[in-house]
Amino acid sequence: MFNSKSKNARKEVEAIFNEIQINLENNYKDLAIGARKNAENKLSELKEDGSLSDKDYAKLKSRLDDYTKRMEGYHH
């Protein structure tokens, strides 16, 4: 059961990462910024409520950091 909760949490974050990727590919900077912020909030929320293991959180946080780095020049 715990595994299912973790799997669903990962899927939720993956969907937001997909949204970031699509927005970046289409050069929709404002939408990409919003999706990244949404991902950051969701990741923190899922970590706090125990839906993500430390290992999953570290992997997803690393990916979010990569997106953040790619978006450094985006200001709005």
N, CA, C, O and CB atoms as a CASP TS submission, in Angstrom:
PFRMAT TS
TARGET T0000
AUTHOR 0000-0000-0000
METHOD Language model
MODEL 1
PARENT N/A
ATOM      1  N   MET     1       0.817  -1.182   0.000  1.00  0.00           N
ATOM      2  CA  MET     1       0.000   0.000   0.000  1.00  0.00           C
ATOM      3  C   MET     1       0.866   1.254   0.000  1.00  0.00           C
ATOM      4  O   MET     1       0.587   2.205  -0.730  1.00  0.00           O
ATOM      5  CB  MET     1      -0.932  -0.006   1.194  1.00  0.00           C
ATOM      6  N   PHE     2       1.908   1.257   0.810  1.00  0.00           N
ATOM      7  CA  PHE     2       2.808   2.401   0.844  1.00  0.00           C
ATOM      8  C   PHE     2       3.442   2.606  -0.523  1.00  0.00           C
ATOM      9  O   PHE     2       3.592   3.736  -0.988  1.00  0.00           O
ATOM     10  CB  PHE     2       3.894   2.209   1.918  1.00  0.00           C
ATOM     11  N   ASN     3       3.810   1.502  -1.160  1.00  0.00           N
ATOM     12  CA  ASN     3       4.418   1.569  -2.476  1.00  0.00           C
ATOM     13  C   ASN     3       3.475   2.237  -3.477  1.00  0.00           C
ATOM     14  O   ASN     3       3.914   3.019  -4.321  1.00  0.00           O
ATOM     15  CB  ASN     3       4.801   0.169  -2.955  1.00  0.00           C
ATOM     16  N   SER     4       2.206   1.936  -3.386  1.00  0.00           N
ATOM     17  CA  SER     4       1.215   2.528  -4.278  1.00  0.00           C
ATOM     18  C   SER     4       1.122   4.039  -4.043  1.00  0.00           C
ATOM     19  O   SER     4       1.007   4.810  -4.995  1.00  0.00           O
ATOM     20  CB  SER     4      -0.164   1.865  -4.071  1.00  0.00           C
ATOM     21  N   LYS     5       1.170   4.451  -2.797  1.00  0.00           N
ATOM     22  CA  LYS     5       1.112   5.865  -2.459  1.00  0.00           C
ATOM     23  C   LYS     5       2.327   6.588  -3.039  1.00  0.00           C
ATOM     24  O   LYS     5       2.209   7.683  -3.589  1.00  0.00           O
ATOM     25  CB  LYS     5       1.042   6.058  -0.927  1.00  0.00           C
ATOM     26  N   SER     6       3.485   5.964  -2.908  1.00  0.00           N
ATOM     27  CA  SER     6       4.715   6.548  -3.430  1.00  0.00           C
ATOM     28  C   SER     6       4.683   6.601  -4.956  1.00  0.00           C
ATOM     29  O   SER     6       5.127   7.580  -5.556  1.00  0.00           O
ATOM     30  CB  SER     6       5.933   5.747  -2.951  1.00  0.00           C
ATOM     31  N   LYS     7       4.163   5.558  -5.573  1.00  0.00           N
ATOM     32  CA  LYS     7       4.074   5.503  -7.029  1.00  0.00           C
ATOM     33  C   LYS     7       3.157   6.612  -7.546  1.00  0.00           C
ATOM     34  O   LYS     7       3.480   7.277  -8.530  1.00  0.00           O
ATOM     35  CB  LYS     7       3.562   4.120  -7.489  1.00  0.00           C
ATOM     36  N   ASN     8       2.030   6.808  -6.894  1.00  0.00           N
ATOM     37  CA  ASN     8       1.099   7.855  -7.293  1.00  0.00           C
ATOM     38  C   ASN     8       1.718   9.240  -7.109  1.00  0.00           C
ATOM     39  O   ASN     8       1.512  10.133  -7.932  1.00  0.00           O
ATOM     40  CB  ASN     8      -0.200   7.745  -6.490  1.00  0.00           C
ATOM     41  N   ALA     9       2.474   9.414  -6.033  1.00  0.00           N
ATOM     42  CA  ALA     9       3.138  10.693  -5.778  1.00  0.00           C
ATOM     43  C   ALA     9       4.165  10.976  -6.867  1.00  0.00           C
ATOM     44  O   ALA     9       4.249  12.100  -7.362  1.00  0.00           O
ATOM     45  CB  ALA     9       3.813  10.693  -4.388  1.00  0.00           C
ATOM     46  N   ARG    10       4.939   9.976  -7.241  1.00  0.00           N
ATOM     47  CA  ARG    10       5.938  10.148  -8.309  1.00  0.00           C
ATOM     48  C   ARG    10       5.250  10.495  -9.633  1.00  0.00           C
ATOM     49  O   ARG    10       5.727  11.354 -10.375  1.00  0.00           O
ATOM     50  CB  ARG    10       6.793   8.859  -8.472  1.00  0.00           C
ATOM     51  N   LYS    11       4.135   9.830  -9.925  1.00  0.00           N
ATOM     52  CA  LYS    11       3.398  10.112 -11.160  1.00  0.00           C
ATOM     53  C   LYS    11       2.904  11.558 -11.183  1.00  0.00           C
ATOM     54  O   LYS    11       2.933  12.217 -12.222  1.00  0.00           O
ATOM     55  CB  LYS    11       2.209   9.145 -11.309  1.00  0.00           C
ATOM     56  N   GLU    12       2.456  12.036 -10.039  1.00  0.00           N
ATOM     57  CA  GLU    12       1.971  13.407  -9.929  1.00  0.00           C
ATOM     58  C   GLU    12       3.084  14.410 -10.264  1.00  0.00           C
ATOM     59  O   GLU    12       2.876  15.357 -11.021  1.00  0.00           O
ATOM     60  CB  GLU    12       1.426  13.667  -8.512  1.00  0.00           C
ATOM     61  N   VAL    13       4.251  14.182  -9.691  1.00  0.00           N
ATOM     62  CA  VAL    13       5.387  15.075  -9.935  1.00  0.00           C
ATOM     63  C   VAL    13       5.864  14.939 -11.375  1.00  0.00           C
ATOM     64  O   VAL    13       6.209  15.934 -12.012  1.00  0.00           O
ATOM     65  CB  VAL    13       6.544  14.770  -8.955  1.00  0.00           C
ATOM     66  N   GLU    14       5.886  13.716 -11.890  1.00  0.00           N
ATOM     67  CA  GLU    14       6.295  13.491 -13.282  1.00  0.00           C
ATOM     68  C   GLU    14       5.385  14.254 -14.249  1.00  0.00           C
ATOM     69  O   GLU    14       5.858  14.789 -15.252  1.00  0.00           O
ATOM     70  CB  GLU    14       6.273  11.983 -13.612  1.00  0.00           C
ATOM     71  N   ALA    15       4.103  14.305 -13.956  1.00  0.00           N
ATOM     72  CA  ALA    15       3.163  15.037 -14.815  1.00  0.00           C
ATOM     73  C   ALA    15       3.498  16.525 -14.830  1.00  0.00           C
ATOM     74  O   ALA    15       3.411  17.174 -15.873  1.00  0.00           O
ATOM     75  CB  ALA    15       1.708  14.825 -14.338  1.00  0.00           C
ATOM     76  N   ILE    16       3.878  17.061 -13.685  1.00  0.00           N
ATOM     77  CA  ILE    16       4.254  18.474 -13.620  1.00  0.00           C
ATOM     78  C   ILE    16       5.571  18.694 -14.362  1.00  0.00           C
ATOM     79  O   ILE    16       5.725  19.695 -15.062  1.00  0.00           O
ATOM     80  CB  ILE    16       4.374  18.946 -12.147  1.00  0.00           C
ATOM     81  N   PHE    17       6.521  17.769 -14.216  1.00  0.00           N
ATOM     82  CA  PHE    17       7.785  17.873 -14.956  1.00  0.00           C
ATOM     83  C   PHE    17       7.521  17.848 -16.466  1.00  0.00           C
ATOM     84  O   PHE    17       8.163  18.572 -17.226  1.00  0.00           O
ATOM     85  CB  PHE    17       8.748  16.720 -14.557  1.00  0.00           C
ATOM     86  N   ASN    18       6.586  17.021 -16.885  1.00  0.00           N
ATOM     87  CA  ASN    18       6.224  16.960 -18.302  1.00  0.00           C
ATOM     88  C   ASN    18       5.674  18.312 -18.766  1.00  0.00           C
ATOM     89  O   ASN    18       5.978  18.775 -19.865  1.00  0.00           O
ATOM     90  CB  ASN    18       5.183  15.837 -18.551  1.00  0.00           C
ATOM     91  N   GLU    19       4.873  18.924 -17.922  1.00  0.00           N
ATOM     92  CA  GLU    19       4.321  20.241 -18.245  1.00  0.00           C
ATOM     93  C   GLU    19       5.448  21.276 -18.387  1.00  0.00           C
ATOM     94  O   GLU    19       5.429  22.102 -19.300  1.00  0.00           O
ATOM     95  CB  GLU    19       3.313  20.687 -17.154  1.00  0.00           C
ATOM     96  N   ILE    20       6.426  21.221 -17.478  1.00  0.00           N
ATOM     97  CA  ILE    20       7.574  22.135 -17.574  1.00  0.00           C
ATOM     98  C   ILE    20       8.285  21.914 -18.905  1.00  0.00           C
ATOM     99  O   ILE    20       8.575  22.869 -19.626  1.00  0.00           O
ATOM    100  CB  ILE    20       8.562  21.923 -16.383  1.00  0.00           C
ATOM    101  N   GLN    21       8.563  20.661 -19.226  1.00  0.00           N
ATOM    102  CA  GLN    21       9.299  20.323 -20.442  1.00  0.00           C
ATOM    103  C   GLN    21       8.580  20.822 -21.694  1.00  0.00           C
ATOM    104  O   GLN    21       9.198  21.412 -22.579  1.00  0.00           O
ATOM    105  CB  GLN    21       9.505  18.815 -20.528  1.00  0.00           C
ATOM    106  N   ILE    22       7.296  20.585 -21.758  1.00  0.00           N
ATOM    107  CA  ILE    22       6.510  21.022 -22.915  1.00  0.00           C
ATOM    108  C   ILE    22       6.549  22.545 -23.046  1.00  0.00           C
ATOM    109  O   ILE    22       6.706  23.077 -24.145  1.00  0.00           O
ATOM    110  CB  ILE    22       5.049  20.533 -22.795  1.00  0.00           C
ATOM    111  N   ASN    23       6.405  23.233 -21.923  1.00  0.00           N
ATOM    112  CA  ASN    23       6.433  24.695 -21.956  1.00  0.00           C
ATOM    113  C   ASN    23       7.800  25.224 -22.364  1.00  0.00           C
ATOM    114  O   ASN    23       7.891  26.221 -23.081  1.00  0.00           O
ATOM    115  CB  ASN    23       6.048  25.260 -20.599  1.00  0.00           C
ATOM    116  N   LEU    24       8.862  24.565 -21.915  1.00  0.00           N
ATOM    117  CA  LEU    24      10.204  24.977 -22.325  1.00  0.00           C
ATOM    118  C   LEU    24      10.417  24.755 -23.819  1.00  0.00           C
ATOM    119  O   LEU    24      10.983  25.608 -24.503  1.00  0.00           O
ATOM    120  CB  LEU    24      11.262  24.215 -21.524  1.00  0.00           C
ATOM    121  N   GLU    25       9.967  23.613 -24.320  1.00  0.00           N
ATOM    122  CA  GLU    25      10.125  23.302 -25.733  1.00  0.00           C
ATOM    123  C   GLU    25       9.378  24.286 -26.627  1.00  0.00           C
ATOM    124  O   GLU    25       9.814  24.582 -27.740  1.00  0.00           O
ATOM    125  CB  GLU    25       9.645  21.896 -26.007  1.00  0.00           C
ATOM    126  N   ASN    26       8.261  24.785 -26.137  1.00  0.00           N
ATOM    127  CA  ASN    26       7.453  25.723 -26.914  1.00  0.00           C
ATOM    128  C   ASN    26       7.774  27.179 -26.592  1.00  0.00           C
ATOM    129  O   ASN    26       7.112  28.092 -27.085  1.00  0.00           O
ATOM    130  CB  ASN    26       5.984  25.463 -26.669  1.00  0.00           C
ATOM    131  N   ASN    27       8.790  27.389 -25.765  1.00  0.00           N
ATOM    132  CA  ASN    27       9.255  28.716 -25.382  1.00  0.00           C
ATOM    133  C   ASN    27       8.174  29.527 -24.662  1.00  0.00           C
ATOM    134  O   ASN    27       8.097  30.746 -24.815  1.00  0.00           O
ATOM    135  CB  ASN    27       9.726  29.467 -26.610  1.00  0.00           C
ATOM    136  N   TYR    28       7.356  28.848 -23.887  1.00  0.00           N
ATOM    137  CA  TYR    28       6.350  29.506 -23.053  1.00  0.00           C
ATOM    138  C   TYR    28       6.960  29.740 -21.673  1.00  0.00           C
ATOM    139  O   TYR    28       6.740  28.967 -20.741  1.00  0.00           O
ATOM    140  CB  TYR    28       5.032  28.647 -22.954  1.00  0.00           C
ATOM    141  N   LYS    29       7.724  30.812 -21.564  1.00  0.00           N
ATOM    142  CA  LYS    29       8.502  31.050 -20.357  1.00  0.00           C
ATOM    143  C   LYS    29       7.633  31.231 -19.111  1.00  0.00           C
ATOM    144  O   LYS    29       7.911  30.641 -18.067  1.00  0.00           O
ATOM    145  CB  LYS    29       9.369  32.264 -20.547  1.00  0.00           C
ATOM    146  N   ASP    30       6.591  32.037 -19.218  1.00  0.00           N
ATOM    147  CA  ASP    30       5.737  32.278 -18.052  1.00  0.00           C
ATOM    148  C   ASP    30       5.087  30.993 -17.559  1.00  0.00           C
ATOM    149  O   ASP    30       5.023  30.748 -16.355  1.00  0.00           O
ATOM    150  CB  ASP    30       4.660  33.304 -18.386  1.00  0.00           C
ATOM    151  N   LEU    31       4.607  30.177 -18.487  1.00  0.00           N
ATOM    152  CA  LEU    31       3.983  28.911 -18.107  1.00  0.00           C
ATOM    153  C   LEU    31       5.008  27.949 -17.513  1.00  0.00           C
ATOM    154  O   LEU    31       4.701  27.216 -16.572  1.00  0.00           O
ATOM    155  CB  LEU    31       3.299  28.269 -19.319  1.00  0.00           C
ATOM    156  N   ALA    32       6.215  27.951 -18.055  1.00  0.00           N
ATOM    157  CA  ALA    32       7.284  27.093 -17.528  1.00  0.00           C
ATOM    158  C   ALA    32       7.651  27.508 -16.110  1.00  0.00           C
ATOM    159  O   ALA    32       7.868  26.660 -15.244  1.00  0.00           O
ATOM    160  CB  ALA    32       8.528  27.152 -18.438  1.00  0.00           C
ATOM    161  N   ILE    33       7.719  28.812 -15.876  1.00  0.00           N
ATOM    162  CA  ILE    33       8.026  29.317 -14.536  1.00  0.00           C
ATOM    163  C   ILE    33       6.935  28.891 -13.557  1.00  0.00           C
ATOM    164  O   ILE    33       7.236  28.447 -12.448  1.00  0.00           O
ATOM    165  CB  ILE    33       8.171  30.860 -14.549  1.00  0.00           C
ATOM    166  N   GLY    34       5.687  29.022 -13.954  1.00  0.00           N
ATOM    167  CA  GLY    34       4.567  28.627 -13.095  1.00  0.00           C
ATOM    168  C   GLY    34       4.569  27.136 -12.805  1.00  0.00           C
ATOM    169  O   GLY    34       4.317  26.716 -11.676  1.00  0.00           O
ATOM    170  N   ALA    35       4.851  26.348 -13.813  1.00  0.00           N
ATOM    171  CA  ALA    35       4.879  24.893 -13.631  1.00  0.00           C
ATOM    172  C   ALA    35       6.038  24.482 -12.726  1.00  0.00           C
ATOM    173  O   ALA    35       5.900  23.562 -11.919  1.00  0.00           O
ATOM    174  CB  ALA    35       4.991  24.180 -14.994  1.00  0.00           C
ATOM    175  N   ARG    36       7.184  25.161 -12.857  1.00  0.00           N
ATOM    176  CA  ARG    36       8.323  24.847 -11.989  1.00  0.00           C
ATOM    177  C   ARG    36       8.000  25.160 -10.536  1.00  0.00           C
ATOM    178  O   ARG    36       8.345  24.395  -9.635  1.00  0.00           O
ATOM    179  CB  ARG    36       9.569  25.627 -12.431  1.00  0.00           C
ATOM    180  N   LYS    37       7.341  26.280 -10.315  1.00  0.00           N
ATOM    181  CA  LYS    37       6.940  26.660  -8.952  1.00  0.00           C
ATOM    182  C   LYS    37       5.937  25.640  -8.403  1.00  0.00           C
ATOM    183  O   LYS    37       6.002  25.258  -7.234  1.00  0.00           O
ATOM    184  CB  LYS    37       6.325  28.095  -8.935  1.00  0.00           C
ATOM    185  N   ASN    38       5.020  25.213  -9.253  1.00  0.00           N
ATOM    186  CA  ASN    38       4.038  24.201  -8.871  1.00  0.00           C
ATOM    187  C   ASN    38       4.747  22.896  -8.493  1.00  0.00           C
ATOM    188  O   ASN    38       4.395  22.254  -7.504  1.00  0.00           O
ATOM    189  CB  ASN    38       3.030  23.959 -10.023  1.00  0.00           C
ATOM    190  N   ALA    39       5.747  22.512  -9.290  1.00  0.00           N
ATOM    191  CA  ALA    39       6.504  21.291  -9.011  1.00  0.00           C
ATOM    192  C   ALA    39       7.247  21.406  -7.685  1.00  0.00           C
ATOM    193  O   ALA    39       7.290  20.460  -6.898  1.00  0.00           O
ATOM    194  CB  ALA    39       7.495  21.001 -10.149  1.00  0.00           C
ATOM    195  N   GLU    40       7.821  22.560  -7.453  1.00  0.00           N
ATOM    196  CA  GLU    40       8.548  22.792  -6.197  1.00  0.00           C
ATOM    197  C   GLU    40       7.620  22.650  -4.989  1.00  0.00           C
ATOM    198  O   GLU    40       7.969  22.004  -4.001  1.00  0.00           O
ATOM    199  CB  GLU    40       9.197  24.191  -6.202  1.00  0.00           C
ATOM    200  N   ASN    41       6.444  23.256  -5.077  1.00  0.00           N
ATOM    201  CA  ASN    41       5.470  23.174  -3.996  1.00  0.00           C
ATOM    202  C   ASN    41       4.969  21.744  -3.787  1.00  0.00           C
ATOM    203  O   ASN    41       4.870  21.274  -2.654  1.00  0.00           O
ATOM    204  CB  ASN    41       4.296  24.097  -4.284  1.00  0.00           C
ATOM    205  N   LYS    42       4.654  21.059  -4.887  1.00  0.00           N
ATOM    206  CA  LYS    42       4.133  19.691  -4.807  1.00  0.00           C
ATOM    207  C   LYS    42       5.178  18.753  -4.226  1.00  0.00           C
ATOM    208  O   LYS    42       4.860  17.890  -3.408  1.00  0.00           O
ATOM    209  CB  LYS    42       3.691  19.195  -6.193  1.00  0.00           C
ATOM    210  N   LEU    43       6.420  18.921  -4.646  1.00  0.00           N
ATOM    211  CA  LEU    43       7.502  18.077  -4.142  1.00  0.00           C
ATOM    212  C   LEU    43       7.667  18.253  -2.635  1.00  0.00           C
ATOM    213  O   LEU    43       7.826  17.272  -1.907  1.00  0.00           O
ATOM    214  CB  LEU    43       8.820  18.404  -4.861  1.00  0.00           C
ATOM    215  N   SER    44       7.631  19.484  -2.172  1.00  0.00           N
ATOM    216  CA  SER    44       7.738  19.755  -0.736  1.00  0.00           C
ATOM    217  C   SER    44       6.558  19.155   0.026  1.00  0.00           C
ATOM    218  O   SER    44       6.728  18.552   1.086  1.00  0.00           O
ATOM    219  CB  SER    44       7.814  21.268  -0.482  1.00  0.00           C
ATOM    220  N   GLU    45       5.365  19.331  -0.531  1.00  0.00           N
ATOM    221  CA  GLU    45       4.150  18.810   0.095  1.00  0.00           C
ATOM    222  C   GLU    45       4.212  17.282   0.228  1.00  0.00           C
ATOM    223  O   GLU    45       3.895  16.731   1.283  1.00  0.00           O
ATOM    224  CB  GLU    45       2.910  19.224  -0.723  1.00  0.00           C
ATOM    225  N   LEU    46       4.619  16.613  -0.842  1.00  0.00           N
ATOM    226  CA  LEU    46       4.668  15.152  -0.828  1.00  0.00           C
ATOM    227  C   LEU    46       5.767  14.637   0.100  1.00  0.00           C
ATOM    228  O   LEU    46       5.622  13.574   0.705  1.00  0.00           O
ATOM    229  CB  LEU    46       4.888  14.618  -2.244  1.00  0.00           C
ATOM    230  N   LYS    47       6.853  15.377   0.213  1.00  0.00           N
ATOM    231  CA  LYS    47       7.930  14.996   1.130  1.00  0.00           C
ATOM    232  C   LYS    47       7.456  15.122   2.577  1.00  0.00           C
ATOM    233  O   LYS    47       7.699  14.240   3.401  1.00  0.00           O
ATOM    234  CB  LYS    47       9.186  15.874   0.895  1.00  0.00           C
ATOM    235  N   GLU    48       6.779  16.229   2.873  1.00  0.00           N
ATOM    236  CA  GLU    48       6.309  16.488   4.234  1.00  0.00           C
ATOM    237  C   GLU    48       5.265  15.475   4.699  1.00  0.00           C
ATOM    238  O   GLU    48       5.275  15.059   5.857  1.00  0.00           O
ATOM    239  CB  GLU    48       5.734  17.884   4.321  1.00  0.00           C
ATOM    240  N   ASP    49       4.366  15.081   3.801  1.00  0.00           N
ATOM    241  CA  ASP    49       3.321  14.145   4.229  1.00  0.00           C
ATOM    242  C   ASP    49       3.748  12.674   4.131  1.00  0.00           C
ATOM    243  O   ASP    49       2.959  11.774   4.417  1.00  0.00           O
ATOM    244  CB  ASP    49       2.077  14.362   3.398  1.00  0.00           C
ATOM    245  N   GLY    50       5.003  12.440   3.724  1.00  0.00           N
ATOM    246  CA  GLY    50       5.527  11.083   3.719  1.00  0.00           C
ATOM    247  C   GLY    50       5.172  10.269   2.487  1.00  0.00           C
ATOM    248  O   GLY    50       5.387   9.057   2.467  1.00  0.00           O
ATOM    249  N   SER    51       4.638  10.904   1.470  1.00  0.00           N
ATOM    250  CA  SER    51       4.268  10.180   0.254  1.00  0.00           C
ATOM    251  C   SER    51       5.484   9.771  -0.562  1.00  0.00           C
ATOM    252  O   SER    51       5.429   8.808  -1.327  1.00  0.00           O
ATOM    253  CB  SER    51       3.346  11.028  -0.597  1.00  0.00           C
ATOM    254  N   LEU    52       6.582  10.502  -0.399  1.00  0.00           N
ATOM    255  CA  LEU    52       7.810  10.193  -1.134  1.00  0.00           C
ATOM    256  C   LEU    52       8.888   9.714  -0.173  1.00  0.00           C
ATOM    257  O   LEU    52       9.066  10.275   0.908  1.00  0.00           O
ATOM    258  CB  LEU    52       8.304  11.425  -1.922  1.00  0.00           C
ATOM    259  N   SER    53       9.599   8.679  -0.574  1.00  0.00           N
ATOM    260  CA  SER    53      10.742   8.224   0.217  1.00  0.00           C
ATOM    261  C   SER    53      11.876   9.228   0.035  1.00  0.00           C
ATOM    262  O   SER    53      11.844  10.048  -0.882  1.00  0.00           O
ATOM    263  CB  SER    53      11.192   6.780  -0.206  1.00  0.00           C
ATOM    264  N   ASP    54      12.860   9.164   0.894  1.00  0.00           N
ATOM    265  CA  ASP    54      14.008  10.057   0.779  1.00  0.00           C
ATOM    266  C   ASP    54      14.717   9.873  -0.558  1.00  0.00           C
ATOM    267  O   ASP    54      15.164  10.840  -1.174  1.00  0.00           O
ATOM    268  CB  ASP    54      14.985   9.819   1.928  1.00  0.00           C
ATOM    269  N   LYS    55      14.814   8.632  -0.995  1.00  0.00           N
ATOM    270  CA  LYS    55      15.478   8.323  -2.263  1.00  0.00           C
ATOM    271  C   LYS    55      14.718   8.937  -3.439  1.00  0.00           C
ATOM    272  O   LYS    55      15.321   9.575  -4.302  1.00  0.00           O
ATOM    273  CB  LYS    55      15.600   6.799  -2.448  1.00  0.00           C
ATOM    274  N   ASP    56      13.393   8.745  -3.476  1.00  0.00           N
ATOM    275  CA  ASP    56      12.581   9.315  -4.553  1.00  0.00           C
ATOM    276  C   ASP    56      12.627  10.841  -4.518  1.00  0.00           C
ATOM    277  O   ASP    56      12.725  11.495  -5.556  1.00  0.00           O
ATOM    278  CB  ASP    56      11.126   8.826  -4.446  1.00  0.00           C
ATOM    279  N   TYR    57      12.554  11.389  -3.320  1.00  0.00           N
ATOM    280  CA  TYR    57      12.604  12.847  -3.186  1.00  0.00           C
ATOM    281  C   TYR    57      13.925  13.383  -3.743  1.00  0.00           C
ATOM    282  O   TYR    57      13.931  14.375  -4.472  1.00  0.00           O
ATOM    283  CB  TYR    57      12.433  13.265  -1.704  1.00  0.00           C
ATOM    284  N   ALA    58      15.032  12.740  -3.406  1.00  0.00           N
ATOM    285  CA  ALA    58      16.348  13.193  -3.870  1.00  0.00           C
ATOM    286  C   ALA    58      16.433  13.156  -5.393  1.00  0.00           C
ATOM    287  O   ALA    58      16.956  14.087  -6.006  1.00  0.00           O
ATOM    288  CB  ALA    58      17.462  12.326  -3.258  1.00  0.00           C
ATOM    289  N   LYS    59      15.925  12.094  -6.008  1.00  0.00           N
ATOM    290  CA  LYS    59      15.952  11.990  -7.470  1.00  0.00           C
ATOM    291  C   LYS    59      15.108  13.085  -8.124  1.00  0.00           C
ATOM    292  O   LYS    59      15.547  13.746  -9.065  1.00  0.00           O
ATOM    293  CB  LYS    59      15.451  10.610  -7.912  1.00  0.00           C
ATOM    294  N   LEU    60      13.898  13.262  -7.614  1.00  0.00           N
ATOM    295  CA  LEU    60      12.998  14.250  -8.196  1.00  0.00           C
ATOM    296  C   LEU    60      13.502  15.670  -7.937  1.00  0.00           C
ATOM    297  O   LEU    60      13.382  16.536  -8.804  1.00  0.00           O
ATOM    298  CB  LEU    60      11.582  14.078  -7.632  1.00  0.00           C
ATOM    299  N   LYS    61      14.053  15.909  -6.778  1.00  0.00           N
ATOM    300  CA  LYS    61      14.606  17.228  -6.438  1.00  0.00           C
ATOM    301  C   LYS    61      15.778  17.549  -7.369  1.00  0.00           C
ATOM    302  O   LYS    61      15.940  18.693  -7.793  1.00  0.00           O
ATOM    303  CB  LYS    61      15.065  17.272  -4.946  1.00  0.00           C
ATOM    304  N   SER    62      16.583  16.550  -7.680  1.00  0.00           N
ATOM    305  CA  SER    62      17.703  16.741  -8.594  1.00  0.00           C
ATOM    306  C   SER    62      17.202  17.156  -9.981  1.00  0.00           C
ATOM    307  O   SER    62      17.768  18.054 -10.605  1.00  0.00           O
ATOM    308  CB  SER    62      18.544  15.454  -8.689  1.00  0.00           C
ATOM    309  N   ARG    63      16.160  16.511 -10.453  1.00  0.00           N
ATOM    310  CA  ARG    63      15.573  16.869 -11.749  1.00  0.00           C
ATOM    311  C   ARG    63      15.002  18.283 -11.722  1.00  0.00           C
ATOM    312  O   ARG    63      15.148  19.040 -12.682  1.00  0.00           O
ATOM    313  CB  ARG    63      14.475  15.867 -12.134  1.00  0.00           C
ATOM    314  N   LEU    64      14.347  18.633 -10.609  1.00  0.00           N
ATOM    315  CA  LEU    64      13.801  19.979 -10.478  1.00  0.00           C
ATOM    316  C   LEU    64      14.930  21.007 -10.483  1.00  0.00           C
ATOM    317  O   LEU    64      14.802  22.074 -11.083  1.00  0.00           O
ATOM    318  CB  LEU    64      12.963  20.103  -9.187  1.00  0.00           C
ATOM    319  N   ASP    65      16.023  20.684  -9.821  1.00  0.00           N
ATOM    320  CA  ASP    65      17.181  21.582  -9.818  1.00  0.00           C
ATOM    321  C   ASP    65      17.736  21.772 -11.227  1.00  0.00           C
ATOM    322  O   ASP    65      18.176  22.867 -11.577  1.00  0.00           O
ATOM    323  CB  ASP    65      18.277  21.037  -8.892  1.00  0.00           C
ATOM    324  N   ASP    66      17.717  20.715 -12.035  1.00  0.00           N
ATOM    325  CA  ASP    66      18.161  20.820 -13.424  1.00  0.00           C
ATOM    326  C   ASP    66      17.270  21.790 -14.209  1.00  0.00           C
ATOM    327  O   ASP    66      17.766  22.627 -14.963  1.00  0.00           O
ATOM    328  CB  ASP    66      18.157  19.431 -14.094  1.00  0.00           C
ATOM    329  N   TYR    67      15.958  21.667 -14.025  1.00  0.00           N
ATOM    330  CA  TYR    67      15.034  22.590 -14.689  1.00  0.00           C
ATOM    331  C   TYR    67      15.280  24.016 -14.214  1.00  0.00           C
ATOM    332  O   TYR    67      15.276  24.953 -15.013  1.00  0.00           O
ATOM    333  CB  TYR    67      13.568  22.182 -14.425  1.00  0.00           C
ATOM    334  N   THR    68      15.491  24.176 -12.925  1.00  0.00           N
ATOM    335  CA  THR    68      15.735  25.503 -12.362  1.00  0.00           C
ATOM    336  C   THR    68      16.981  26.120 -12.988  1.00  0.00           C
ATOM    337  O   THR    68      16.989  27.306 -13.320  1.00  0.00           O
ATOM    338  CB  THR    68      15.887  25.425 -10.828  1.00  0.00           C
ATOM    339  N   LYS    69      18.024  25.326 -13.150  1.00  0.00           N
ATOM    340  CA  LYS    69      19.252  25.798 -13.777  1.00  0.00           C
ATOM    341  C   LYS    69      19.015  26.224 -15.224  1.00  0.00           C
ATOM    342  O   LYS    69      19.527  27.251 -15.669  1.00  0.00           O
ATOM    343  CB  LYS    69      20.321  24.714 -13.722  1.00  0.00           C
ATOM    344  N   ARG    70      18.242  25.434 -15.944  1.00  0.00           N
ATOM    345  CA  ARG    70      17.945  25.749 -17.345  1.00  0.00           C
ATOM    346  C   ARG    70      17.147  27.052 -17.474  1.00  0.00           C
ATOM    347  O   ARG    70      17.206  27.730 -18.499  1.00  0.00           O
ATOM    348  CB  ARG    70      17.169  24.595 -17.991  1.00  0.00           C
ATOM    349  N   MET    71      16.411  27.382 -16.427  1.00  0.00           N
ATOM    350  CA  MET    71      15.517  28.530 -16.476  1.00  0.00           C
ATOM    351  C   MET    71      16.090  29.745 -15.749  1.00  0.00           C
ATOM    352  O   MET    71      15.347  30.685 -15.467  1.00  0.00           O
ATOM    353  CB  MET    71      14.178  28.163 -15.880  1.00  0.00           C
ATOM    354  N   GLU    72      17.369  29.757 -15.441  1.00  0.00           N
ATOM    355  CA  GLU    72      17.971  30.853 -14.683  1.00  0.00           C
ATOM    356  C   GLU    72      17.741  32.220 -15.294  1.00  0.00           C
ATOM    357  O   GLU    72      17.539  33.185 -14.558  1.00  0.00           O
ATOM    358  CB  GLU    72      19.432  30.623 -14.549  1.00  0.00           C
ATOM    359  N   GLY    73      17.765  32.336 -16.595  1.00  0.00           N
ATOM    360  CA  GLY    73      17.605  33.625 -17.256  1.00  0.00           C
ATOM    361  C   GLY    73      16.161  34.071 -17.425  1.00  0.00           C
ATOM    362  O   GLY    73      15.907  35.146 -17.968  1.00  0.00           O
ATOM    363  N   TYR    74      15.218  33.266 -16.970  1.00  0.00           N
ATOM    364  CA  TYR    74      13.801  33.586 -17.130  1.00  0.00           C
ATOM    365  C   TYR    74      13.354  34.468 -15.970  1.00  0.00           C
ATOM    366  O   TYR    74      13.454  34.082 -14.805  1.00  0.00           O
ATOM    367  CB  TYR    74      12.940  32.291 -17.203  1.00  0.00           C
ATOM    368  N   HIS    75      12.864  35.644 -16.302  1.00  0.00           N
ATOM    369  CA  HIS    75      12.392  36.562 -15.251  1.00  0.00           C
ATOM    370  C   HIS    75      11.020  37.079 -15.609  1.00  0.00           C
ATOM    371  O   HIS    75      10.810  37.599 -16.705  1.00  0.00           O
ATOM    372  CB  HIS    75      13.374  37.742 -15.051  1.00  0.00           C
ATOM    373  N   HIS    76      10.088  36.939 -14.691  1.00  0.00           N
ATOM    374  CA  HIS    76       8.730  37.476 -14.856  1.00  0.00           C
ATOM    375  C   HIS    76       8.043  37.453 -13.537  1.00  0.00           C
ATOM    376  O   HIS    76       6.886  37.860 -13.436  1.00  0.00           O
ATOM    377  CB  HIS    76       7.919  36.683 -15.897  1.00  0.00           C
TER
END
